[in-house]
């Protein structure tokens, strides 16, 4: 199955990496706020939504190499790089790998350091990469158990039914080995140094009650490492309620111009 690549809008290119076990569908609600200013490129990552696996561990650095190859195939040179949750680790890895290529960063729920991951989320990731973590593959095929898990740990009670059903479909199509690889990377990856001293624009969006990262602490660490960063904290958690989506759209509409202005575009 060939990976899906959303490629919409006009302006400087912005590649966006979706979240863990997700797909390009995760980013559809970003598009209205961004496509008038950016050419938005959103690939299904290898091992997700039936996309072919990489021939190496599926960590953020490997995904960054995949992204560089995709951009080369599309004839794209310099880009803005963005990500949602675990996708931020990939955007940061791309910036670290090719700093001359990345004009700026748009980070939604950034994973900057394992210490900023909330305890319950950290426990889940550790369980996933443990020997018992292989049980995750058959359990996720049980829709009832998978939904219960996400309602408890990922604000899924706040997600509308259509989105939740699509998230479950993504989960079924994701490769469990690739998911374990990226989970292990999130638990060891310390990427705050990528933004420390980064002179190009950075914009970040966090939900104040996010289930995965400590939003206030993450914002403080980011601001200390990159004082020029534009940071928006919106109400809500990790769930996609109508109010959350509206607040996210408004925040992205403000952060997009901030990226371009600070980048001199």
C-alpha positions in Angstrom: 0.0 0.0 0.0 1.4 3.4 -1.0 1.5 6.1 1.7 -1.0 8.9 1.5 0.6 12.4 1.1 -1.6 15.4 1.6 -0.2 18.3 -0.5 -2.4 21.3 -0.4 -2.2 25.1 -0.3 0.3 27.6 -1.6 3.2 29.5 -0.2 6.4 28.3 1.4 6.3 24.5 2.0 5.4 23.2 5.5 5.8 19.5 6.1 3.8 18.2 9.1 4.3 14.8 10.8 1.2 13.2 12.4 1.0 11.6 15.8 1.9 8.1 17.1 0.0 5.3 15.4 -2.0 7.9 13.5 -2.1 9.0 9.9 -2.3 12.2 7.8 -6.0 12.3 8.8 -4.8 13.7 12.2 -3.8 16.9 10.5 -6.9 17.6 8.4 -8.2 20.1 11.0 -4.9 22.1 10.7 -5.4 22.7 7.0 -8.0 25.6 7.0 -5.7 27.7 9.2 -2.6 27.0 7.2 -3.2 26.4 3.5 -3.7 30.1 2.7 -0.1 30.8 3.8 1.7 27.5 3.3 1.9 24.6 0.9 1.1 21.9 3.5 2.6 18.5 3.0 1.5 15.7 5.3 2.7 12.2 4.7 1.5 8.9 6.3 4.6 7.8 8.1 6.1 4.4 7.4 4.4 1.8 9.5 1.3 3.9 9.8 -2.0 3.6 7.8 -0.6 0.6 5.9 2.4 2.6 4.6 5.5 0.4 3.9 7.9 -0.1 6.8 11.4 1.3 6.9 14.4 -1.0 6.7 15.7 0.2 10.0 14.4 1.1 13.5 11.4 3.5 13.3 12.8 6.2 15.5 12.6 10.0 14.9 16.0 10.2 13.1 14.9 7.4 10.7 11.7 9.2 10.0 13.6 12.4 9.4 15.7 10.7 6.8 12.5 9.4 5.2 11.1 12.9 5.2 14.2 14.3 3.6 13.9 11.7 0.8 10.2 12.5 0.3 11.0 16.3 0.0 13.8 15.5 -2.5 11.2 13.4 -4.5 8.8 16.3 -4.4 11.5 18.8 -5.5 11.3 20.7 -2.3 14.4 22.3 -0.8 13.9 24.5 2.3 10.8 23.9 4.4 9.1 24.7 7.6 8.7 21.6 9.7 5.8 20.8 12.0 4.5 18.0 14.0 1.7 16.7 16.3 2.8 15.1 19.6 5.3 12.4 18.6 5.5 14.0 15.2 7.3 16.9 16.9 10.2 14.6 17.7 10.5 14.0 13.9 10.3 17.7 13.1 13.1 18.4 15.6 15.1 15.5 14.3 14.8 16.9 10.8 16.0 20.3 12.1 18.9 18.7 13.8 19.8 16.6 10.8 19.4 19.4 8.2 19.4 22.8 10.0 20.1 24.6 6.7 17.0 23.1 5.2 14.5 23.9 8.0 13.3 27.5 8.0 11.2 27.3 11.1 9.4 24.9 13.4 5.6 24.5 14.2 5.3 22.2 17.2 1.9 21.0 18.5 2.3 19.3 21.9 6.2 19.1 21.6 8.1 16.2 23.1 11.3 18.0 24.2 12.5 15.8 27.0 11.3 12.6 28.7 11.0 14.4 32.0 8.2 16.5 30.6 6.1 13.5 29.7 3.3 13.0 32.2 3.8 10.0 34.6 0.8 8.0 33.3 1.9 8.5 29.7 5.5 7.6 30.6 4.3 4.4 32.3 2.3 3.4 29.2 5.3 3.9 27.0 7.5 1.9 29.3 5.0 -0.9 29.4 4.8 -0.8 25.6 8.5 -1.3 25.1 8.8 -4.0 27.8 8.6 -7.7 26.9 4.9 -7.6 27.8 4.5 -4.9 25.3 4.0 -7.4 22.5 0.5 -8.0 24.0 -0.4 -4.6 22.7 -0.7 -5.8 19.2 -3.6 -8.3 19.8 -5.3 -6.1 22.4 -5.6 -3.1 20.1 -7.6 -5.3 17.7 -10.3 -5.5 20.4 -12.2 -2.3 19.8 -13.8 -2.2 23.2 -10.5 -2.6 25.1 -8.7 -0.1 22.8 -11.5 2.5 23.2 -11.5 2.0 27.0 -7.7 2.5 27.1 -7.9 5.7 25.1 -10.8 7.1 27.2 -8.8 6.6 30.4 -5.4 7.7 29.2 -5.8 9.9 26.1 -8.8 12.2 26.7 -10.8 10.1 24.3 -14.0 10.8 26.1 -13.6 14.3 24.7 -13.2 13.2 21.1 -16.2 13.2 18.7 -17.4 9.9 17.5 -16.2 10.2 13.9 -12.7 11.2 14.9 -12.6 8.4 17.5 -13.6 5.8 14.9 -11.0 7.1 12.5 -8.4 6.9 15.3 -9.3 3.3 15.9 -9.0 2.5 12.2 -5.5 4.1 12.3 -4.6 2.0 15.3 -5.6 -1.2 13.5 -3.5 -0.3 10.5 -0.4 0.8 12.4 2.5 -1.6 12.7 3.1 -2.5 16.4 6.8 -2.9 16.0 7.2 0.5 14.5 5.1 1.9 17.3 7.4 0.3 19.9 10.4 1.7 18.2 9.1 5.3 18.3 7.8 4.8 21.9 11.4 3.8 23.0 12.8 6.9 21.2 10.3 9.2 23.0 11.4 7.9 26.3 15.1 8.6 25.7 15.1 11.5 23.2 16.3 14.7 24.7 15.6 17.3 22.0 15.5 20.6 23.9 19.1 21.2 22.7 17.8 21.4 19.1 15.8 24.5 20.0 18.4 26.0 22.4 20.4 28.4 20.2 18.1 27.9 17.3 18.0 31.3 15.6 15.1 30.5 13.2 11.4 30.9 14.1 9.7 28.5 16.4 5.9 28.4 17.1 4.4 26.0 19.6 0.8 25.0 20.6 -0.2 23.2 23.7 -3.4 22.2 25.5 -3.3 23.2 29.1 -4.6 19.8 30.4 -2.9 17.6 27.8 -2.8 13.9 28.7 0.8 13.3 27.4 3.0 16.2 28.3 3.1 18.7 31.1 2.0 21.8 29.1 3.0 24.6 31.5 6.4 23.0 32.2 7.0 22.3 28.5 6.1 25.9 27.6 8.5 27.2 30.3 11.4 24.9 29.1 10.8 25.9 25.5 10.6 29.6 26.3 13.9 29.4 28.3 15.7 27.5 25.5 14.3 29.7 22.7 13.1 33.1 24.1 11.9 34.2 20.6 9.5 31.3 20.4 5.8 32.1 19.9 3.8 29.9 22.3 0.0 29.4 22.5 -1.7 27.5 25.3 -5.3 26.7 24.6 -8.0 25.3 27.0 -8.7 21.6 27.0 -6.8 18.3 26.9 -5.7 15.9 24.2 -9.3 15.3 23.0 -10.8 16.9 19.9 -13.9 18.6 21.2 -15.6 21.2 19.0 -14.4 23.9 21.4 -10.9 22.5 21.3 -10.9 22.5 17.5 -12.1 26.1 17.4 -9.4 27.2 19.8 -6.8 25.2 17.9 -7.8 26.8 14.6 -7.5 30.3 16.1 -4.1 29.6 17.6 -2.8 28.1 14.4 -4.1 31.2 12.5 -2.0 33.3 14.8 1.1 31.1 14.8 1.3 30.7 11.0 1.9 34.5 10.4 4.3 34.5 13.4 6.4 31.9 11.7 6.6 33.8 8.5 7.2 37.2 10.1 10.0 35.9 12.3 11.4 33.9 9.3 11.6 37.0 7.2 9.3 35.5 4.5 
